[in-house]
Amino acid sequence: MSEDELIARVSQAGQKVVGTKQTLKALEKGEAVMVLLAKDAEEKISAPVAALAENKGVKVHYIETMSELGKICGIKVKAAAAAIIEF
């Protein structure tokens, strides 16, 4: 999936959560269908999310920066992680 396609899917998502804690919760509950992680997020923040997503069989897409991820998710602040709950 190209970055443009990914951005379009995220912006059109029916429901999403933004932030590491919310993303981890969505993964634990089995609600997340896709996870987005910022490449420039600290390892200690992104590693648990990536590991849980892999464990749950949820595809992880990487976005270049936290600023870009926040913008894609429609918020005005940086974000390390986000999850799509439904498309």
NUVOSE-616518 format. One record per residue (C-alpha): residue number from 1; x, y, z; residue in one letter. Coordinates in steps of 0.05 Angstrom, whole numbers. Layout:
N
<NUM,<X,Y,Z>,'A'>;
...
//
This chain:
87
<1,<0,0,0>,'M'>;
<2,<29,68,-19>,'S'>;
<3,<34,124,31>,'E'>;
<4,<-21,163,-6>,'D'>;
<5,<-68,102,-3>,'E'>;
<6,<-52,94,71>,'L'>;
<7,<-67,167,85>,'I'>;
<8,<-133,162,48>,'A'>;
<9,<-153,100,86>,'R'>;
<10,<-136,130,154>,'V'>;
<11,<-172,195,140>,'S'>;
<12,<-234,157,117>,'Q'>;
<13,<-233,108,175>,'A'>;
<14,<-298,101,212>,'G'>;
<15,<-265,97,279>,'Q'>;
<16,<-193,106,302>,'K'>;
<17,<-155,117,366>,'V'>;
<18,<-93,160,373>,'V'>;
<19,<-38,153,425>,'G'>;
<20,<3,96,452>,'T'>;
<21,<-42,78,511>,'K'>;
<22,<-106,78,469>,'Q'>;
<23,<-72,37,414>,'T'>;
<24,<-48,-15,464>,'L'>;
<25,<-119,-18,494>,'K'>;
<26,<-149,-28,425>,'A'>;
<27,<-99,-84,410>,'L'>;
<28,<-111,-118,477>,'E'>;
<29,<-187,-117,465>,'K'>;
<30,<-178,-144,394>,'G'>;
<31,<-210,-83,364>,'E'>;
<32,<-152,-56,322>,'A'>;
<33,<-150,-76,249>,'V'>;
<34,<-89,-34,231>,'M'>;
<35,<-34,0,272>,'V'>;
<36,<6,61,252>,'L'>;
<37,<72,77,285>,'L'>;
<38,<118,137,276>,'A'>;
<39,<189,118,256>,'K'>;
<40,<218,174,299>,'D'>;
<41,<181,153,363>,'A'>;
<42,<225,128,420>,'E'>;
<43,<238,54,418>,'E'>;
<44,<211,44,489>,'K'>;
<45,<145,72,466>,'I'>;
<46,<138,39,398>,'S'>;
<47,<168,-29,413>,'A'>;
<48,<111,-54,459>,'P'>;
<49,<59,-31,408>,'V'>;
<50,<95,-66,351>,'A'>;
<51,<104,-130,392>,'A'>;
<52,<31,-133,413>,'L'>;
<53,<7,-119,342>,'A'>;
<54,<51,-175,315>,'E'>;
<55,<26,-221,370>,'N'>;
<56,<-47,-205,352>,'K'>;
<57,<-34,-211,277>,'G'>;
<58,<-48,-138,263>,'V'>;
<59,<-10,-104,207>,'K'>;
<60,<35,-46,227>,'V'>;
<61,<47,12,179>,'H'>;
<62,<104,60,193>,'Y'>;
<63,<98,135,182>,'I'>;
<64,<162,177,177>,'E'>;
<65,<149,226,234>,'T'>;
<66,<105,235,295>,'M'>;
<67,<83,303,267>,'S'>;
<68,<61,270,202>,'E'>;
<69,<23,215,240>,'L'>;
<70,<-13,267,281>,'G'>;
<71,<-32,305,218>,'K'>;
<72,<-56,241,183>,'I'>;
<73,<-100,226,244>,'C'>;
<74,<-130,295,242>,'G'>;
<75,<-99,322,307>,'I'>;
<76,<-56,383,317>,'K'>;
<77,<-3,350,360>,'V'>;
<78,<48,295,348>,'K'>;
<79,<29,222,356>,'A'>;
<80,<74,161,366>,'A'>;
<81,<19,110,352>,'A'>;
<82,<-51,103,326>,'A'>;
<83,<-99,46,311>,'A'>;
<84,<-156,39,262>,'I'>;
<85,<-216,5,294>,'I'>;
<86,<-260,2,233>,'E'>;
<87,<-257,26,161>,'F'>;
//
